Amino acid sequence: MAIRNAYSDTFTGEADENIREILFGSEGNKRTEHLKRVLVRVVQNELTPRQKEVIEMYYFRRMNITEIGEMLEITPQAVSALMSRARLKIFRILRYYVQ
C-alpha cells in the first residue's frame, strides 16, 4: 500500500463551499436561514462528539486540518476522515430540506 507523503490542510470542493455558504452566506433569505438552523441542529444532535469538535474547529474557528490534528493529537488523515464522515452525515440529512 502506498504511503501518502503530501497532505492538504484544507477541504475544497462543492461540498465545503455549500456548507460555508449556508453558515456564512447571505442573510435575510428565509430558505438560507432555515437551512442554517437545520445545519446547526444536525451538528448538535446527529454527529458524534469528536465529529462535532472537528466541525466546530474547522468551520467556526477557521482552523485548518493540520492545526486541528495537532490540537486533538491525531493525524491530519484522521481529522480528514472525521470531517468526511461528518459532512456525509450532514448532507444525508440536509438533502431532505433542500428538495
BAVOGU-774798 format. One line per 5 residues: their letters; for each residue x, z, y of N, C-alpha, C. Coordinates in nm, 4 decimals, padded with zeros to 6 digits. Layout:
# residues N
A> X,Z,Y,X,Z,Y,X,Z,Y; ...
# end
This chain:
# residues 99
MAIRN> 00.0841,00.0000,-00.1170,00.0000,00.0000,00.0000,00.0887,00.0000,00.1234; 00.0547,-00.0828,00.2208,00.1350,-00.0957,00.3422,00.1128,00.0230,00.4346; 00.2198,00.0659,00.4968,00.2110,00.1750,00.5941,00.1971,00.1142,00.7322; 00.1056,00.1653,00.8073,00.0808,00.1152,00.9419,00.1754,00.1857,01.0385; 00.2633,00.1089,01.1013,00.3622,00.1669,01.1918,00.3125,00.1819,01.3344
AYSDT> 00.2314,00.0898,01.3803,00.1811,00.0952,01.5176,00.0360,00.1414,01.5150; -00.0017,00.2145,01.6176,-00.1382,00.2638,01.6220,-00.1889,00.2612,01.7651; -00.3066,00.2066,01.7850,-00.3664,00.2015,01.9178,-00.4278,00.3367,01.9502; -00.4126,00.3810,02.0742,-00.4667,00.5120,02.1097,-00.6010,00.5020,02.1807; -00.6629,00.3872,02.1774,-00.7960,00.3725,02.2363,-00.8823,00.2874,02.1446
FTGEA> -01.0116,00.3108,02.1503,-01.1052,00.2243,02.0822,-01.1392,00.1120,02.1775; -01.1626,-00.0026,02.1238,-01.2038,-00.1151,02.2067,-01.3196,-00.1831,02.1372; -01.3795,-00.2727,02.2054,-01.4850,-00.3500,02.1436,-01.6215,-00.3175,02.1987; -01.7173,-00.3916,02.1480,-01.8538,-00.3821,02.1968,-01.9152,-00.2447,02.1733; -01.8902,-00.1830,02.0582,-01.9493,-00.0520,02.0286,-01.9049,00.0522,02.1298
DENIR> -01.7758,00.0551,02.1596,-01.7241,00.1519,02.2552,-01.7798,00.1261,02.3948; -01.7866,00.0010,02.4340,-01.8420,-00.0339,02.5649,-01.9888,00.0053,02.5746; -02.0636,-00.0129,02.4658,-02.2056,00.0221,02.4658,-02.2263,00.1724,02.4852; -02.1470,00.2538,02.4170,-02.1603,00.3988,02.4330,-02.1244,00.4391,02.5752; -02.0155,00.3856,02.6282,-01.9755,00.4181,02.7658,-02.0820,00.3738,02.8653
EILFG> -02.1436,00.2582,02.8425,-02.2483,00.2088,02.9329,-02.3696,00.3018,02.9305; -02.4075,00.3481,02.8123,-02.5216,00.4399,02.8016,-02.4900,00.5704,02.8738; -02.3703,00.6237,02.8518,-02.3347,00.7523,02.9108,-02.3078,00.7463,03.0607; -02.2378,00.6423,03.1047,-02.1890,00.6409,03.2422,-02.2344,00.5205,03.3220; -02.3265,00.4418,03.2672,-02.3720,00.3197,03.3331,-02.4672,00.3477,03.4476
SEGNK> -02.5407,00.2461,03.4814,-02.6303,00.2525,03.5971,-02.7345,00.3625,03.5813; -02.7532,00.4344,03.6874,-02.8528,00.5423,03.6915,-02.9871,00.4855,03.7376; -03.0924,00.5545,03.7053,-03.2234,00.5171,03.7552,-03.3046,00.4305,03.6610; -03.2414,00.3592,03.5724,-03.3123,00.2764,03.4771,-03.3739,00.3688,03.3719; -03.5056,00.3660,03.3562,-03.5735,00.4577,03.2641,-03.5260,00.4404,03.1204
RTEHL> -03.5058,00.3171,03.0797,-03.4610,00.2911,02.9422,-03.3210,00.3489,02.9195; -03.2316,00.3283,03.0158,-03.0961,00.3812,03.0035,-03.0978,00.5334,03.0023; -03.1778,00.5938,03.0884,-03.1876,00.7394,03.0921,-03.2412,00.7941,02.9603; -03.3391,00.7250,02.9019,-03.3942,00.7668,02.7732,-03.2868,00.7574,02.6640; -03.2135,00.6458,02.6611,-03.1072,00.6297,02.5623,-02.9982,00.7342,02.5794
KRVLV> -02.9680,00.7692,02.7032,-02.8665,00.8717,02.7292,-02.9109,01.0060,02.6719; -03.0379,01.0417,02.6935,-03.0895,01.1675,02.6385,-03.0864,01.1659,02.4855; -03.1261,01.0532,02.4266,-03.1238,01.0408,02.2809,-02.9805,01.0505,02.2297; -02.8875,00.9827,02.2964,-02.7471,00.9857,02.2552,-02.6919,01.1277,02.2584; -02.7210,01.2011,02.3634,-02.6730,01.3388,02.3739,-02.7338,01.4246,02.2632
RVVQN> -02.8633,01.4051,02.2341,-02.9271,01.4807,02.1256,-02.8676,01.4464,01.9902; -02.8375,01.3192,01.9691,-02.7762,01.2776,01.8426,-02.6407,01.3456,01.8274; -02.5611,01.3442,01.9319,-02.4290,01.4081,01.9259,-02.4446,01.5571,01.8971; -02.5372,01.6231,01.9634,-02.5549,01.7672,01.9453,-02.6103,01.8038,01.8080; -02.7020,01.7234,01.7558,-02.7766,01.7638,01.6364,-02.7398,01.6934,01.5066
ELTPR> -02.6805,01.5762,01.5131,-02.6604,01.4972,01.3920,-02.5153,01.4866,01.3465; -02.4213,01.5134,01.4334,-02.2802,01.4993,01.3971,-02.2249,01.6303,01.3430; -02.1216,01.6186,01.2631,-02.0534,01.7385,01.2148,-01.9822,01.8053,01.3325; -01.9489,01.9321,01.3221,-01.8785,01.9981,01.4324,-01.7494,01.9263,01.4724; -01.6747,01.8761,01.3759,-01.5488,01.8073,01.4056,-01.5752,01.6729,01.4752
QKEVI> -01.6776,01.6004,01.4289,-01.7135,01.4744,01.4940,-01.7576,01.4988,01.6377; -01.8376,01.6032,01.6581,-01.8812,01.6392,01.7936,-01.7626,01.6637,01.8842; -01.6683,01.7395,01.8330,-01.5494,01.7751,01.9090,-01.4707,01.6498,01.9496; -01.4529,01.5591,01.8565,-01.3773,01.4372,01.8841,-01.4519,01.3475,01.9835; -01.5817,01.3322,01.9655,-01.6622,01.2506,02.0583,-01.6565,01.3095,02.1981
EMYYF> -01.6703,01.4402,02.2082,-01.6668,01.5053,02.3400,-01.5315,01.4851,02.4080; -01.4242,01.5008,02.3326,-01.2905,01.4825,02.3898,-01.2681,01.3381,02.4346; -01.3133,01.2441,02.3539,-01.2872,01.1031,02.3845,-01.3732,01.0523,02.4999; -01.5034,01.0772,02.4953,-01.5918,01.0195,02.5956,-01.6078,01.1051,02.7208; -01.6103,01.2351,02.7056,-01.6376,01.3203,02.8209,-01.5111,01.3734,02.8878
RRMNI> -01.4097,01.4040,02.8091,-01.2831,01.4497,02.8667,-01.1858,01.3349,02.8891; -01.2235,01.2166,02.8418,-01.1431,01.0949,02.8582,-01.0029,01.1065,02.7986; -00.9921,01.1759,02.6868,-00.8643,01.1879,02.6168,-00.8485,01.0679,02.5244; -00.7239,01.0287,02.4971,-00.7040,00.9181,02.4036,-00.6841,00.9737,02.2627; -00.6780,00.8827,02.1665,-00.6716,00.9200,02.0255,-00.5488,01.0066,01.9956
TEIGE> -00.4358,00.9699,02.0531,-00.3122,01.0446,02.0299,-00.3231,01.1871,02.0836; -00.3766,01.2021,02.2038,-00.3931,01.3354,02.2637,-00.4889,01.4219,02.1815; -00.5968,01.3615,02.1353,-00.6927,01.4357,02.0528,-00.6260,01.4823,01.9245; -00.5504,01.3937,01.8619,-00.4796,01.4287,01.7392,-00.3833,01.5438,01.7595; -00.3101,01.5412,01.8701,-00.2163,01.6498,01.8996,-00.2896,01.7813,01.9223
MLEIT> -00.4011,01.7748,01.9949,-00.4764,01.8963,02.0250,-00.5380,01.9570,01.8984; -00.5875,01.8713,01.8096,-00.6533,01.9192,01.6872,-00.5558,01.9333,01.5705; -00.4319,01.8945,01.5949,-00.3270,01.8991,01.4927,-00.3622,01.8160,01.3698; -00.4099,01.6929,01.3972,-00.4366,01.5958,01.2920,-00.3752,01.4624,01.3354; -00.3639,01.3703,01.2422,-00.3029,01.2413,01.2735,-00.3982,01.1547,01.3558
PQAVS> -00.3426,01.0590,01.4300,-00.4293,00.9656,01.5018,-00.5222,00.8897,01.4072; -00.4760,00.8614,01.2867,-00.5608,00.7928,01.1893,-00.6811,00.8782,01.1510; -00.6623,01.0094,01.1389,-00.7735,01.0993,01.1070,-00.8724,01.1042,01.2229; -00.8205,01.1036,01.3450,-00.9081,01.1007,01.4634,-00.9890,00.9712,01.4630; -00.9220,00.8615,01.4356,-00.9895,00.7322,01.4316,-01.0994,00.7305,01.3257
ALMSR> -01.0727,00.7870,01.2101,-01.1734,00.7924,01.1036,-01.2933,00.8766,01.1461; -01.2675,00.9913,01.2092,-01.3768,01.0753,01.2589,-01.4603,01.0011,01.3627; -01.3918,00.9323,01.4546,-01.4621,00.8564,01.5582,-01.5462,00.7454,01.4959; -01.4901,00.6757,01.4004,-01.5629,00.5650,01.3369,-01.6877,00.6141,01.2656; -01.6748,00.7231,01.1922,-01.7917,00.7787,01.1217,-01.8969,00.8291,01.2206
ARLKI> -01.8520,00.8931,01.3262,-01.9458,00.9452,01.4262,-02.0178,00.8303,01.4963; -01.9437,00.7276,01.5358,-02.0055,00.6138,01.6034,-02.1032,00.5418,01.5122; -02.0698,00.5280,01.3848,-02.1603,00.4646,01.2900,-02.2909,00.5441,01.2802; -02.2801,00.6751,01.2707,-02.3986,00.7601,01.2629,-02.4811,00.7492,01.3915; -02.4140,00.7494,01.5058,-02.4829,00.7373,01.6344,-02.5607,00.6056,01.6406
FRILR> -02.4954,00.4958,01.6051,-02.5621,00.3659,01.6145,-02.6730,00.3486,01.5115; -02.6585,00.4100,01.3958,-02.7672,00.4032,01.2972,-02.8935,00.4685,01.3519; -02.8788,00.5754,01.4260,-02.9944,00.6445,01.4829,-03.0438,00.5729,01.6084; -02.9524,00.5310,01.6951,-02.9915,00.4652,01.8205,-03.0635,00.3326,01.7989; -03.0365,00.2653,01.6888,-03.0992,00.1343,01.6685,-03.2510,00.1422,01.6652
YYVQ> -03.3041,00.2586,01.6291,-03.4490,00.2755,01.6280,-03.5066,00.2871,01.7690; -03.4256,00.3237,01.8648,-03.4698,00.3392,02.0021,-03.4444,00.2169,02.0863; -03.3645,00.1238,02.0356,-03.3267,00.0058,02.1132,-03.4233,-00.1088,02.0912; -03.4939,-00.1108,01.9819,-03.5821,-00.2228,01.9472,-03.6868,-00.2483,02.0490
# end
